Amino acid sequence: MSAQKIRLTVESDDLMTVAQAAEELGVHLATAYRWVESRVLHTFRIGDQVFVHRDDVRSVKSQIVNGELPTDKRGLRRNKLEQGTQTEEKDL
C-alpha cells in the first residue's frame, strides 16, 4: 500500500511552535507538552518541526480563562481522578 500525499495550505501566521503556544497561554513548556500528550493541544508535524494552530491555542486559552482547564500538574491529575470517579459512579 503506497502512502498518500496530502497538500495543505496554511498561513504561516496561523502556526505556532509548542514553545510559542506555552508562552501565549502563560504556562510552562512542560505543561504545554502535557497538554499535547493528553490531546488538549493538537499538534501537527511539517518535516521535523511540530506546530500548533493559533485557533487551537485561542480555544485552550478561553478554557483557561473560564476555569475549565487547570494550568498546573496537580489540577490535571485531580481532573483525571474526578473523571474516573464519575465514570465509576455511572457504572454502579
N, C-alpha and C positions, 0 to 999 in steps of 0.2 A: 504494500500500500504506500503510495507516494504522499509526501506532505503537501498540503495545500498552502499556497501563499495568499495572504490577505493584505490588501493595501488599505491603509488607514491614514486619513489626513487629519492632523490635529495641529492647532495653532500652538507654537512654542510658548506663548504667554499663558496657555492653559495648563502647562505642565510644571510640576514642582518635584524636586528630589524629596526623599523622606526627611532629610535634614531640614530642608526649607519648610516642609509641612509642619514639622515639630516646632520650628521657630514661630511660624504663623499661628499655630494652635497654643503656643505658650507652654509647651510640655517638654520634658526631657526627651532626648533622642531615643533612649531605651523604651520610654512609654510609647512613642510613635511606632517603634518596631514591634512592641507587644500588640498594638492595635492592628498592625499588618498581619501578624501571626494569627490573631483571633478574628480577622476579616472585618474589623471595624473600618479600617482604611484599606481601600482596594488599590492595588498596585498593578502596573504592567511593565514589561521589560522591552526596551528598544536596544538591541545589541547587548552590551554588558551593563547597561545602566537601568536602574529601577526608578519609575516615576509614579506620581500620584496626580490625578486630575484635580485642578483647582476647585471644581464644583463639589467633588467629594470632600475636600478639606473644608469648604464652606458648610456642607451638611454636618460634618462632625463638629465643627465649631458651634453651630446652633444647638446641637445636642449637649455640648458642654455648658453653654450659656443657660439652657433650660434645665440643667441639673439631671439630664437623662443619662449622662456618661461621666463616670468618675475619672479623674485625671491622675490618680495615684494607684500604685500596685495593690495596696490594701483594699481599695474600693473595688478594683476589678475582681479580686478574689471574693470579696463579700457579695458582689452581684452574682457571680457564678454559683456561690453557695446558696443564695436566695433562690435562684432559678432552679437549682437541683432540689431544694426543699419543696418548691411549688410543684414540680413535676412529681415528686414522691407523694405529695398530698393528693394530687389528681388521680394517681394510680390506686389510692386506697379506696 
